[in-house]
Structure formats: C-alpha cells, structure tokens
Amino acid sequence: MNSRILKDRTAHFVMLCMSLFAILLVLLMAAGLYLKSHPVLEAHSLWKLLFSSEWRPMKGEFGFLPFIMGTIWVTQVAIIFALPVSLLTALFLTEYAKPFVKRLVFPALDILAALPSVIYGVWGVLVIVPIISKRIAPHFMDFSSGYTVLAAGVVLGVMIVPLLVSLFIEVFSNVPMELRDASLALGATKWQTTRKVVLRKTFTGVVAATVLSVSRAMGETIAVLMVCGCVIGIPQGVLEACYPIPALIANNYGEMLSMPYYEAALMFAALILFAVVLIFNLLSRMVLYRIEKKEE
C-alpha cells in the first residue's frame, strides 16, 4: 500500500514539475528576448520603435510599424482564405463524407501538413505569384510583380489549412451522436442539424482552434519570405508588397553584428511577435471563458 501511494505521489510531483516547466519556459523566453533587446529600448522610446516607419539601421533608426502592419495584413488574408475552406472541409468529412472519401482525404491532409515550408514557398513563386502578376493585378493596376500581401496570405493560408481541418475534425467529433439523432428525429435536415447543433455546440472549440492557427500563421517565416516582396513600407492593399516580422528576422539576422544596435533591434522584433501572440491568446481565453459562462 505504501509503495502504491509513493508511486502515485511521485507521478503527481513529476507531472506538476513538467507543467510548471512549461510556464517557466515561456517566462524564460520572454526574459531572454527582453534582455537581448534592452540596448535598443534604452536608445529609443517604445513609442518611436512601435509607431515609426523609419527603418535606417546604418543611422540607428528602427521603426517597426511597417513590419507590424505587414504581419497583420498577411495573417488576415491567410485566415480569411483558410477559415471557410477548413471549416467546410471538416464539416463535410465529419458529417457527410463516406468512409472511402475519408480514406483518400486524410492521407492528403497528412502530406500537406508534413511538407516543409520551403516547398510551399516554391509553389507560391511558381504558381501563385504569376497568377497574381498576370491575371489578377492587371485589373487593378498597371504593373505588379506578384510578390504581394495576397501571395503571402494565400500561401500561408494553404499551409495552415491541414492544421485547421485536423483541429476542427477533432472538435466536431466530440459532439455526441445522440444530439444529432435527436435533431434528425425532430424533423431537422442534415444541414440544419449541422448548423444548429454541431456548430453551436462546438463554437468555443472552433474559436480556440482558430486562435491557435492564427498564432501559427503569425510566426511562419520561409514560405512568406519567398513571396511577400520584402519591401519596407505599410501596405495599402493586398496587391502591394510587404515585410512581415518573421521575414525581417530571417532575412537580416546574419548582418546584425556589423551595425550598432542591430542585434538588439532584431531581438526586439522577436519580442514584439512574442508579445502579440501572447496577448492574442490571453484575450481569446478571456472571450472563451465568457462564452462558456453564458452557456452555463
């Protein structure tokens, strides 16, 4: 009996330590990024760093607004593209699809999820960029290289579709079959059952999955770097080039030692991305908590 209690307490202690380690890891990452970016924070005000558009590393000017806006633009386009596709695909696979269709689609989703991001980047350069340059942009402007917010958003959206579909399928599969049967027994159609029962029951799960995918999208680097255009400036539309924060870090990290404060500026860019994702997740948790309270 004592041996069983000891094992139980040991397992409890080990799991508690692992849980605390996860929280500690987040705090250590935040502290490390802050310490590395502290020189540039001492040299410039936080307001100027966040809301200035002047980016001249040779002169010690680091305005991150173009990169913040580029990240927001690309993430928005990606979610607008990926969310309806993923939601409808997951609903079809869980509510309508025959078993042989699932056997075909699931491996395809696994392959898409396993592909390296550089493959998506090459696909974007060879397919998406020419389509935007030759087919879409001429209707709105005289010339576009195709390396735009739209190209980056589409490529990023395709990248997060497998993740979103997998999360949505898991969420929808947790709805008890009895609820579906009761709805159909009352005379509701399949679509009415899906819309009024499945989606309503899993709304909080859908929101949580979307938040997780947005966090994933914000940090994507290589694929976006290859098709975004890497032009420093605040985009005024989806057919303009942009320069998201992850692309800035990946594109310039090797040059940081040759310029004053450059390393600290790039670390501050990483800190901005870390803070945005953290705040976004905290706000979403608050919204989910309120939704769950209302449902109770």
Summary of the structure (lengths in Angstrom):
residues: 296
radius of gyration: 23.1
end to end distance: 40.8
largest distance: 80.9
contacts: 924
relative contact order: 0.14
helix: 80%
strand: 2%
